[in-house]
Amino acid sequence: MKFNTARHRFIGTSVVAFVSAYLPTVASANDTAPAKSAWEANRTIDDNASVTTGVAKARDPLNSATSTSAIKDRDFTTLAPASLAELLRNAPGIRTEAGTGVANNSYTVRGLPLINAGAKYLQLQEDGLPVLEFGDFFVAPSDIFMRVDLNVAQVESIRGGSASTFASNAPGGVINLVSKTGEVDGGSIQASAGLDFSSNRLDLDYGGQLGGGWRFHVGGFYRQGEGPRRTGYNALQGGQVKGNITRQFDNGYIRFNFKVLDDQFPYYFTFPVAVSGTNENPKFANVPGFDIVSDSAQSRYITTRLANGYNGAIATDNMHDDMRAKSKSLGFEGQFTLGGWTLTERFRYADNSAVLLQVVPLAVGSASDLAEMFTGQPGNVLTYATGPKAGSVIDPATVNGNGLLAATGLYRAGVNSMRTVTNDFRASRVWQIGGGALTTTAGVYKSLQDLDTAEGMSSVIQDVIGNGQSALVDITRADGTLATQRGVVDYGFLGQPGVSRYVDVRYDITAPYASFNFQKGRFALGGSVRYDTGKVRGTAVDDQTTRAQDVNGDGVIDLNGPEAAVPFVDPAMAWPVSYNYHYVSYSTGLNYRLADALSLFARYSRGARAGGDSVILSPALDRATGRLADREAAFDPVRQLEGGFKYRSGGVMVNLTGFQATSSETNSQIYNDENGNQVFGVVRRSYKTYGAELETRFRSGPFSLSGNATVVGGKITAANDPSVVGKKPRHQAARVYSLTPQYENDLFTVGVNILGQSSSYSQDVNLLKMPGYTTVGAFLQVRPINRLVLGLNASNLFNTMAFVDIGDATIPASGVALARTLPGRTVSVSARVFF
């Protein structure tokens, strides 16, 4: 859906008006004093804990009733995380399922439920504005379009209800990647490579003063390689460039920024793993020929994907293109103090698009049983359809030493546009009243979010073998007829309708907000309110019928194979999307500075998250009118109560927060039915969660120790499936923790990064347990001469089988489940030169 320039002209004019009204009235500042060099900045330990994300004004955390923290750039360059999700495993209160690779990972905070992928209750931002308005779009969550590189100064997080009123659709918290802006002169170039896996990456950043009050920063990265799992081809390729230029004035600044991202990367789903024992105490082991922490379902021999498209059009894709995300953005930021008021304006236009190709195992079983499941009869003959053995007959009992085949979906999502336009304007002032300071803020947030996507899936049969050597398999019935076409068993999702779908909608969101904070002596009392209104307009359609169709283009429709019933998306069956929603969020907190080193705080909040594409494709929408048949699906409310203490003295910092939350949601989920087959369905849930979050840091001379722990309990209090009421939410671990001891002197830095969580249930029925795990990383940096850093990093050093997802609700009768783990051990080296 294209943006109507006239209709939304106010977004652009708000920027123009801001600049034209205030720029002429300010005087140019004198050139600033020489800035610290990039090398000096990298060698400086910065324990400043104040953040600007999700608050009206940055202030000492001990004077604020909020839970905030920041991971500094020197920390994450030491840890060398493979993705944003890997990095955020080190953030307090946040649980990530970092098993899908570079992006498309899952994020949640303080026990709030994680029904599907993405970040539903956390908003992911860059420089104070959301990357996407909804972080859990089924087709492409926010982290698809964002990367951590040398441009990032720090990753800030705010957790808890205070985020409800300073960002739309973020009742659980906000994660913000804050860019470097040229205060530091110089930059660095870093080359890194995998030692036990194929990956090569080059990073570069540079910034500094330009004179006349101007400064800049620019940087980016490029990488290529196979990646941390064996695919049989180069699945990683691409990078990004980001930059900004700032003009500083006596009473403020203006900044222009840009980003260009073009990155290709693989998607890792659930893979076969042997399981025995009991549901409560399962034992997992690799199946012969396939290592679940190092292998993948991708293969050099699985390339071409054929599928029907809109109105029966045939599409051909190369699965080796994997997931490719593109983003081009331009932004403006300005802040000025005039007449006692601080005016802040942020604007961004981002053109986001992608083609996402995913290899998604759907079911696994013995070769003979899986073949019989699709033909309905025994005596089938199996042959290789692709690869060096194409045409060879397969012995189902001994194939690859494990006797297994997998039914796999070749999924494609075409993101034609996830364009966003966002604008946030606010005005703040500090008033001296009654011997105290009253800070007031008022603002208006405006967002336009496009969702123009096309999804579909073809189902194939592949053998189970690692090292990127899996091939597609044909099934021939006992009567000699083929049940497959070059490995394709179904040109849809195993006979289930509604997966080939097309959505073209726009979300139009307006949210005025206001806050106050009154501080007098040791006391601080604050409150805030936000009113979100949204308009959702467009159309959607999916495949509710099938028809016979010549998909492979050989001029013949094979009525004995998958061409007999091809999913058909009929544009005449498209339904309108036309509904509005509105909700109020509020938050209030009290902080008491008990001593210089200690403060106590408490907060109560009510926020919400508006429904995304899960509403459009669910029974909650009346397809005749486009309005909501279920008004409760418009948004999902979250109520939170939190309180605790903060202590900071010298090199010691301890923050402890207790919390309780209730939430409700409507969402889509891939789960296993009673027969163990993966299906796509809509779920409705209400939850109650409670627990505590601990953040600690200790520093003494060259030694430092940082650690976080979150303890969570809770249950499902209501559901469209009554059998899960009273159960624990799936994947919710009772304990999540991190610990990083480190020793640093002028010559070297050495440390370990310990991350883990306790066991949890694979599905909401609370039968099969996912084991808890602890992964250990290690890092060494050596500085043999000034401005040169040599690095050695190891992730998952002991090759732990760390489960983050199991599709099965109970141990399958076959003894083989589909599961997703964190990648196994990866070791990389790097060299970084500062200039």
Sequence and secondary structure as in RCSB ss.txt:
>XXXX:A:sequence
MKFNTARHRFIGTSVVAFVSAYLPTVASANDTAPAKSAWEANRTIDDNASVTTGVAKARDPLNSATSTSAIKDRD
FTTLAPASLAELLRNAPGIRTEAGTGVANNSYTVRGLPLINAGAKYLQLQEDGLPVLEFGDFFVAPSDIFMRVDL
NVAQVESIRGGSASTFASNAPGGVINLVSKTGEVDGGSIQASAGLDFSSNRLDLDYGGQLGGGWRFHVGGFYRQG
EGPRRTGYNALQGGQVKGNITRQFDNGYIRFNFKVLDDQFPYYFTFPVAVSGTNENPKFANVPGFDIVSDSAQSR
YITTRLANGYNGAIATDNMHDDMRAKSKSLGFEGQFTLGGWTLTERFRYADNSAVLLQVVPLAVGSASDLAEMFT
GQPGNVLTYATGPKAGSVIDPATVNGNGLLAATGLYRAGVNSMRTVTNDFRASRVWQIGGGALTTTAGVYKSLQD
LDTAEGMSSVIQDVIGNGQSALVDITRADGTLATQRGVVDYGFLGQPGVSRYVDVRYDITAPYASFNFQKGRFAL
GGSVRYDTGKVRGTAVDDQTTRAQDVNGDGVIDLNGPEAAVPFVDPAMAWPVSYNYHYVSYSTGLNYRLADALSL
FARYSRGARAGGDSVILSPALDRATGRLADREAAFDPVRQLEGGFKYRSGGVMVNLTGFQATSSETNSQIYNDEN
GNQVFGVVRRSYKTYGAELETRFRSGPFSLSGNATVVGGKITAANDPSVVGKKPRHQAARVYSLTPQYENDLFTV
GVNILGQSSSYSQDVNLLKMPGYTTVGAFLQVRPINRLVLGLNASNLFNTMAFVDIGDATIPASGVALARTLPGR
TVSVSARVFF
>XXXX:A:secstr
    TTTTHHHHHHHHHHHHHHGGGS B        BHHHHHTS        TTSSS   GGGSSSEEEEEEHHH
HHHH  SSHHHHHTTSTTEEEE  SSSSS EEEETT    SSB SSEEEEETTEESSS TT SS  GGGG    T
TEEEEEEEESGGGGGTSTT SSEEEEEEE  SSSBEEEEEEEEESSSEEEEEEEEEEEEEETTEEEEEEEEEEEE
EESSB SS  EEEEEEEEEEEEEETTEEEEEEEEEEEEEE     EEEEEEE SSSEEEE  TT  TTTB S  T
T  EEEEE BTT EEEEEGGG EEEEEEEEEEEEEEEETTEEEEEEEEEEEEEEEEEEEEEEEEEEHHHHHHHHH
SSS  EEEE SSTTTT EE TTTGGGTTEEEEEEEEEEEEEE  EEEEEEEEEEEEEETTEEEEEEEEEEEEEEE
EEEEEEEEEEEEE   TT   BEEEE TTS BS BTTEEESSBTTBSS SEEEEEEEEEEEEEEEEEEEETTEEE
EEEEEEEEEEEEEEEEE  EEE    S SS   TTSGGGSEEEB GGG EEEEEEEEEEEEEEEEEEEEETTEEE
EEEEEEEEEE  HHHHTSTTB TTTSSBSSGGGGEEEEEEEEEEEEEEETTEEEEEEEEEEEEEEEEEEEEE TT
S EEEEEEEEEEEEEEEEEEEEEEETTEEEEEEEEEEEEEEEEESSGGGTTS  TT  SEEEEEEEEEE SSEEE
EEEEEEE  EESSTT  SEE  EEEEEEEEEE SSTTEEEEEEEESTT    EEEE  SS  TTSEEEEEE    
EEEEEEEEE 
